[in-house]
Amino acid sequence: MLRSKPVATMNTSEKSRLTFPFQLLPLLLAALLLWTPGIITGQSSASLEAGPKPADVPLDWKQMVGIYADEDSKHSFVLLEQNGKLLWQDDKGKNEPISLMNGLIFPPNEGGSRIGHSISRNAEGVATAFCYLNFCYSRTDAGKDPSHFYQIRPSRPLETLRAEALAASPPHEDGTFRKPELVELTALDPAIHLDIRYATTNDFLGTPVYTQARAFMQRPAAEALVRALHKLQPLGYGLLIHDAYRPWYVTKIFWDATPPEGKIFVADPSQGSRHNRGCAVDLTLYELASGKPIEMPGTYDEMSPRSFPDYPGGTSLQRWHRDLLRRAMESEGFTVYEHEWWHFDYKDWHEYPILNIKFEDLHSGQGLASAQ
């Protein structure tokens, strides 16, 4: 049996040899957590990938994938790419392969015969319809005109809607809320880039709504966003922010400007938006090497089924990128909105009040916090 020497009789050098490793333990643990954030969240960068990254497809295919419909029969289909093949998905969700030959597209058997449809294209080469004689399936999603943003015609002049919204008040809320602590996202990490569409004419209203191109979130949500970014960076991606905190009056403008058929894509101001609480973000991926946005199955703010997080169309690579973004965000406490692949709500959104402060009026007394 080994006998331990009483500590009281040890000399200074012997005590140092024993305590030295334990003094380093907190530092070693801290370093480990900094290098491997997935230990806390349970998910690493590698585990974000939903299978091997698919190969890209020819430009011609990407110009054809989309949603098509026959206005007379009301039948529609989705043309998509999967595993290197072009597929025709009917309105019942059934996939069948199609083929291309001599500038014609051959869809699945229709009426017992295999008929080649001519492909109508716009000036950029994007398919806009598949036609046979006087019968056409016309493209119905915004992808048929990618050089212009998907826009709606406001129900009334925007300046009228703006004046009414600024004069109105947010809904009353009962309860106790956390004190707002909005952080400017670009101050947290240089790999967070901005493309604030609502400060430009390149938005769904065709005119600027914000007076400044800035993005803010409540500190816990902002820090979770940065953690998601750090998981994506080793894979070669950064985050491109389209919108974050949104003053309530802007939510009212969007609601009042949008026709009934598009209201599933905008928040009801009588309920307030999670954007108004500083706990929602609209974003996409960009490639770190080039700085270019990543192609997704649909475009930002597009009011069509291509915006749904589970839309089956597009290409395998586009869907892979969309799912990668979702997995990264969900690993840090965000939930995707059921109608928009780009919109994510932070888990604690209900703990913050609806805010109606313009960007230019934000300051330390109005909920704005420093990035430190």
C-alpha positions as CSV (number, residue, x, y, z in Angstrom):
1,M,0.0,0.0,0.0
2,L,1.3,3.4,-1.0
3,R,1.4,6.0,1.7
4,S,0.6,9.7,1.0
5,K,2.8,12.3,2.4
6,P,1.0,14.8,4.7
7,V,0.5,18.1,2.9
8,A,1.6,20.0,5.9
9,T,5.1,18.5,5.6
10,M,5.6,19.2,1.9
11,N,8.0,21.9,0.9
12,T,7.0,24.8,-1.5
13,S,8.3,23.2,-4.7
14,E,6.3,20.0,-3.9
15,K,3.1,22.0,-3.4
16,S,3.6,23.9,-6.6
17,R,4.0,20.6,-8.6
18,L,0.7,19.4,-7.2
19,T,-1.4,22.6,-7.6
20,F,0.0,23.8,-11.0
21,P,-2.2,21.5,-13.2
22,F,-5.3,22.5,-11.2
23,Q,-4.5,26.2,-11.6
24,L,-4.5,25.7,-15.4
25,L,-7.7,23.7,-15.5
26,P,-10.1,26.7,-15.7
27,L,-8.0,28.2,-18.5
28,L,-7.9,25.0,-20.4
29,L,-11.6,24.5,-20.2
30,A,-12.2,28.1,-21.4
31,A,-9.9,27.6,-24.3
32,L,-11.7,24.3,-25.2
33,L,-15.1,26.0,-25.2
34,L,-13.9,28.9,-27.4
35,W,-12.5,26.5,-30.0
36,T,-15.4,24.0,-29.9
37,P,-18.7,26.0,-29.4
38,G,-20.6,22.9,-30.5
39,I,-19.9,21.4,-27.1
40,I,-22.4,23.8,-25.5
41,T,-25.0,23.8,-28.3
42,G,-24.7,20.1,-29.1
43,Q,-23.9,20.7,-32.8
44,S,-20.7,21.4,-34.6
45,S,-20.0,23.0,-38.0
46,A,-19.7,19.6,-39.7
47,S,-23.0,18.3,-38.3
48,L,-24.8,21.2,-39.8
49,E,-24.4,19.7,-43.3
50,A,-27.4,17.6,-44.3
51,G,-25.4,15.1,-46.3
52,P,-22.7,15.7,-48.9
53,K,-22.8,19.0,-50.7
54,P,-24.5,18.5,-54.1
55,A,-22.9,19.5,-57.4
56,D,-24.2,22.6,-59.1
57,V,-26.2,22.1,-62.3
58,P,-26.0,23.8,-65.7
59,L,-27.3,27.4,-66.0
60,D,-29.9,26.3,-68.5
61,W,-31.4,24.0,-65.9
62,K,-31.4,26.7,-63.2
63,Q,-33.2,29.0,-65.7
64,M,-36.0,26.5,-66.0
65,V,-36.7,25.2,-62.5
66,G,-39.8,26.9,-61.1
67,I,-43.6,26.8,-60.8
68,Y,-45.8,26.6,-63.9
69,A,-49.6,26.6,-64.4
70,D,-52.2,26.3,-67.0
71,E,-54.7,29.2,-66.4
72,D,-57.6,27.4,-68.1
73,S,-57.4,24.0,-66.4
74,K,-55.9,25.4,-63.1
75,H,-53.4,22.5,-63.2
76,S,-49.9,23.4,-62.0
77,F,-46.5,21.7,-61.6
78,V,-43.1,22.3,-60.2
79,L,-40.0,21.7,-62.4
80,L,-37.1,20.8,-60.1
81,E,-33.7,19.2,-60.1
82,Q,-32.9,16.2,-57.9
83,N,-29.8,14.0,-58.0
84,G,-28.7,15.3,-61.4
85,K,-32.1,14.8,-63.0
86,L,-34.9,17.2,-64.0
87,L,-38.2,16.2,-62.5
88,W,-41.8,17.3,-63.1
89,Q,-43.8,17.3,-59.8
90,D,-47.5,17.4,-60.4
91,D,-50.0,19.2,-58.2
92,K,-50.5,15.9,-56.2
93,G,-46.7,15.8,-55.3
94,K,-45.8,13.0,-57.7
95,N,-42.3,13.3,-59.3
96,E,-41.6,12.1,-62.8
97,P,-38.5,12.6,-65.0
98,I,-38.5,14.8,-68.0
99,S,-36.0,15.0,-70.9
100,L,-34.7,17.7,-73.2
101,M,-34.1,17.3,-76.9
102,N,-33.5,19.8,-79.7
103,G,-34.8,22.8,-77.7
104,L,-37.9,20.9,-76.6
105,I,-38.9,19.7,-73.1
106,F,-40.7,16.3,-72.9
107,P,-42.9,16.1,-69.8
108,P,-44.4,12.9,-68.5
109,N,-47.1,11.2,-70.6
110,E,-50.1,13.4,-71.0
111,G,-53.1,11.7,-72.4
112,G,-51.1,8.6,-73.3
113,S,-48.7,10.4,-75.7
114,R,-45.3,11.9,-75.1
115,I,-45.4,15.4,-76.6
116,G,-42.5,17.8,-76.8
117,H,-43.2,21.3,-75.5
118,S,-41.4,24.4,-76.8
119,I,-39.6,26.5,-74.2
120,S,-40.4,30.2,-74.2
121,R,-37.6,32.4,-72.7
122,N,-37.1,36.0,-71.8
123,A,-34.2,38.2,-72.9
124,E,-32.0,36.7,-70.1
125,G,-32.7,33.2,-71.2
126,V,-35.0,32.3,-68.3
127,A,-37.9,30.0,-69.1
128,T,-41.2,31.7,-68.9
129,A,-43.5,29.0,-70.3
130,F,-43.7,25.5,-71.9
131,C,-46.1,25.5,-74.9
132,Y,-47.6,23.0,-77.3
133,L,-49.7,24.6,-80.1
134,N,-52.0,27.0,-78.3
135,F,-51.6,25.3,-74.9
136,C,-49.1,26.7,-72.4
137,Y,-47.9,26.2,-68.9
138,S,-46.9,29.7,-67.9
139,R,-44.3,30.4,-65.2
140,T,-46.0,31.8,-62.1
141,D,-43.1,32.5,-59.7
142,A,-40.9,35.6,-59.5
143,G,-38.0,33.6,-61.0
144,K,-39.3,34.3,-64.5
145,D,-37.9,37.8,-64.2
146,P,-34.9,37.6,-61.9
147,S,-33.5,41.0,-63.0
148,H,-36.4,42.8,-61.2
149,F,-37.4,42.3,-57.6
150,Y,-40.8,40.8,-56.8
151,Q,-43.1,43.8,-56.1
152,I,-46.7,44.5,-55.3
153,R,-48.8,47.6,-56.0
154,P,-49.6,49.3,-52.7
155,S,-53.3,49.5,-51.9
156,R,-52.9,53.3,-51.5
157,P,-50.0,55.8,-51.9
158,L,-47.2,54.9,-49.7
159,E,-46.8,58.4,-48.2
160,T,-50.4,58.2,-47.1
161,L,-49.8,54.9,-45.5
162,R,-46.7,56.2,-43.8
163,A,-48.4,59.2,-42.4
164,E,-51.2,57.1,-41.0
165,A,-48.8,54.5,-39.5
166,L,-46.7,57.2,-37.8
167,A,-49.8,58.7,-36.3
168,A,-51.0,55.4,-34.9
169,S,-50.0,53.6,-31.7
170,P,-48.9,50.0,-31.2
171,P,-51.3,47.6,-29.4
172,H,-51.4,47.8,-25.6
173,E,-49.6,44.9,-23.9
174,D,-50.0,43.7,-20.3
175,G,-47.3,41.9,-18.4
176,T,-43.7,42.3,-17.5
177,F,-41.1,42.5,-20.2
178,R,-37.3,42.5,-20.3
179,K,-35.6,45.9,-20.7
180,P,-34.7,46.3,-24.4
181,E,-31.0,46.0,-25.1
182,L,-30.7,46.4,-28.9
183,V,-27.2,45.7,-30.4
184,E,-26.1,46.8,-33.8
185,L,-25.2,43.5,-35.6
186,T,-22.4,44.8,-37.7
187,A,-20.5,45.8,-34.5
188,L,-20.4,42.2,-33.4
189,D,-18.5,40.5,-36.2
190,P,-17.2,41.8,-39.6
191,A,-18.5,38.6,-41.3
192,I,-22.1,39.9,-40.7
193,H,-22.9,41.8,-43.9
194,L,-26.0,43.9,-44.7
195,D,-28.3,44.1,-47.6
196,I,-31.2,46.1,-46.0
197,R,-33.7,46.0,-48.8
198,Y,-36.3,48.2,-47.0
199,A,-33.8,51.1,-47.2
200,T,-33.7,50.8,-51.0
201,T,-36.1,50.6,-54.0
202,N,-35.2,46.9,-54.3
203,D,-38.0,45.9,-51.9
204,F,-41.5,44.5,-52.4
205,L,-43.0,48.0,-52.3
206,G,-40.6,49.4,-54.9
207,T,-39.6,52.4,-52.6
208,P,-37.5,52.9,-49.5
209,V,-39.3,52.5,-46.1
210,Y,-36.3,52.8,-43.8
211,T,-34.3,56.0,-43.7
212,Q,-31.1,54.1,-42.7
213,A,-29.6,50.8,-43.7
214,R,-29.0,49.3,-40.3
215,A,-29.7,46.1,-38.3
216,F,-30.3,45.6,-34.6
217,M,-31.4,42.7,-32.4
218,Q,-31.8,42.2,-28.6
219,R,-28.4,41.2,-27.2
220,P,-29.2,37.5,-26.5
221,A,-30.6,37.0,-30.0
222,A,-27.7,38.9,-31.5
223,E,-25.1,36.8,-29.7
224,A,-26.9,33.6,-30.7
225,L,-26.8,34.9,-34.3
226,V,-23.0,35.3,-34.0
227,R,-22.6,31.8,-32.7
228,A,-24.5,30.5,-35.7
229,L,-22.2,32.5,-37.9
230,H,-19.1,31.0,-36.3
231,K,-20.4,27.5,-37.1
232,L,-20.9,28.5,-40.7
233,Q,-17.6,30.2,-41.3
234,P,-15.5,26.9,-41.3
235,L,-17.8,25.7,-44.1
236,G,-17.1,28.9,-46.1
237,Y,-20.2,30.9,-45.4
238,G,-21.1,34.2,-43.8
239,L,-24.5,35.8,-43.0
240,L,-26.2,38.5,-45.1
241,I,-28.8,40.4,-43.2
242,H,-31.9,41.8,-45.0
243,D,-33.8,42.9,-41.9
244,A,-33.8,42.6,-38.1
245,Y,-35.4,45.0,-35.6
246,R,-38.3,46.7,-37.3
247,P,-40.2,49.7,-35.8
248,W,-44.0,48.9,-35.4
249,Y,-45.1,51.7,-37.7
250,V,-43.2,49.9,-40.6
251,T,-45.2,46.7,-39.8
252,K,-48.4,48.7,-40.2
253,I,-47.2,50.1,-43.5
254,F,-46.5,46.7,-44.8
255,W,-49.9,45.3,-43.7
256,D,-51.9,48.2,-45.0
257,A,-50.1,48.1,-48.4
258,T,-50.4,44.4,-49.0
259,P,-53.4,42.9,-50.8
260,P,-55.4,40.2,-49.0
261,E,-53.8,37.3,-51.0
262,G,-50.3,38.4,-49.8
263,K,-51.0,38.9,-46.1
264,I,-49.6,35.5,-45.0
265,F,-46.2,37.1,-45.7
266,V,-46.6,40.2,-43.5
267,A,-47.4,40.6,-39.8
268,D,-50.6,41.9,-38.4
269,P,-49.9,45.2,-36.6
270,S,-52.7,44.5,-34.2
271,Q,-50.7,41.6,-32.8
272,G,-47.2,43.2,-33.4
273,S,-44.3,41.4,-35.1
274,R,-41.4,39.6,-33.6
275,H,-39.3,42.0,-35.7
276,N,-40.9,44.7,-33.6
277,R,-39.5,43.0,-30.5
278,G,-36.0,42.9,-31.9
279,C,-36.0,39.1,-31.9
280,A,-36.5,38.2,-35.6
281,V,-34.1,38.4,-38.4
282,D,-34.4,38.0,-42.2
283,L,-31.2,36.7,-43.7
284,T,-29.4,34.4,-46.1
285,L,-25.9,33.0,-46.7
286,Y,-23.1,34.5,-48.7
287,E,-19.8,32.9,-49.8
288,L,-16.9,34.1,-47.8
289,A,-14.4,33.6,-50.7
290,S,-16.3,35.8,-53.1
291,G,-18.7,37.8,-51.0
292,K,-21.6,36.8,-53.3
293,P,-25.0,35.8,-52.0
294,I,-25.8,32.1,-52.2
295,E,-28.5,31.0,-54.6
296,M,-31.7,29.7,-52.8
297,P,-34.8,28.0,-54.2
298,G,-36.6,31.4,-54.1
299,T,-35.9,35.1,-53.7
300,Y,-36.2,37.2,-50.6
301,D,-39.7,38.5,-49.9
302,E,-41.1,36.6,-52.9
303,M,-44.8,36.1,-52.3
304,S,-45.1,32.6,-53.8
305,P,-44.7,28.9,-52.7
306,R,-41.0,29.2,-53.4
307,S,-40.7,31.1,-50.1
308,F,-41.9,28.2,-48.0
309,P,-39.1,26.5,-46.0
310,D,-40.2,23.0,-47.3
311,Y,-40.7,24.1,-51.0
312,P,-39.5,21.0,-53.0
313,G,-38.4,22.9,-56.1
314,G,-35.2,24.6,-57.2
315,T,-32.0,22.6,-57.4
316,S,-30.4,20.1,-55.0
317,L,-27.6,22.6,-54.2
318,Q,-30.1,25.5,-53.6
319,R,-32.1,23.3,-51.2
320,W,-28.9,22.1,-49.5
321,H,-27.9,25.7,-48.8
322,R,-31.4,26.7,-47.6
323,D,-31.4,23.7,-45.2
324,L,-27.8,24.5,-44.0
325,L,-28.9,28.0,-43.0
326,R,-31.9,26.6,-41.2
327,R,-29.9,24.0,-39.3
328,A,-27.3,26.6,-38.2
329,M,-30.0,29.0,-36.9
330,E,-32.0,26.3,-35.2
331,S,-28.9,25.1,-33.4
332,E,-28.8,28.4,-31.6
333,G,-32.4,28.8,-30.6
334,F,-34.1,30.2,-33.7
335,T,-37.2,28.9,-35.4
336,V,-37.9,29.4,-39.1
337,Y,-41.2,31.0,-40.0
338,E,-43.5,28.5,-41.8
339,H,-44.0,30.7,-44.9
340,E,-40.5,32.2,-45.3
341,W,-37.2,30.3,-45.5
342,W,-35.3,33.5,-44.7
343,H,-37.2,34.6,-41.5
344,F,-36.1,33.3,-38.1
345,D,-37.5,34.1,-34.6
346,Y,-35.4,33.9,-31.5
347,K,-36.8,31.6,-28.7
348,D,-37.2,34.5,-26.2
349,W,-39.1,36.9,-28.4
350,H,-42.2,36.9,-26.1
351,E,-40.1,38.3,-23.3
352,Y,-39.6,41.6,-25.0
353,P,-42.1,44.5,-25.7
354,I,-43.2,45.8,-29.0
355,L,-41.0,48.8,-29.9
356,N,-41.8,51.7,-32.2
357,I,-38.5,53.6,-32.3
358,K,-37.1,54.8,-35.6
359,F,-33.5,53.8,-36.3
360,E,-32.4,57.5,-36.2
361,D,-34.0,57.9,-32.8
362,L,-32.3,54.9,-31.2
363,H,-29.9,55.8,-28.4
364,S,-28.8,54.5,-25.0
365,G,-32.0,55.7,-23.3
366,Q,-34.2,54.1,-25.9
367,G,-32.9,50.6,-25.6
368,L,-29.8,50.8,-27.7
369,A,-26.8,49.0,-26.1
370,S,-23.2,49.0,-27.0
371,A,-21.7,46.0,-28.7
372,Q,-19.3,45.4,-25.8
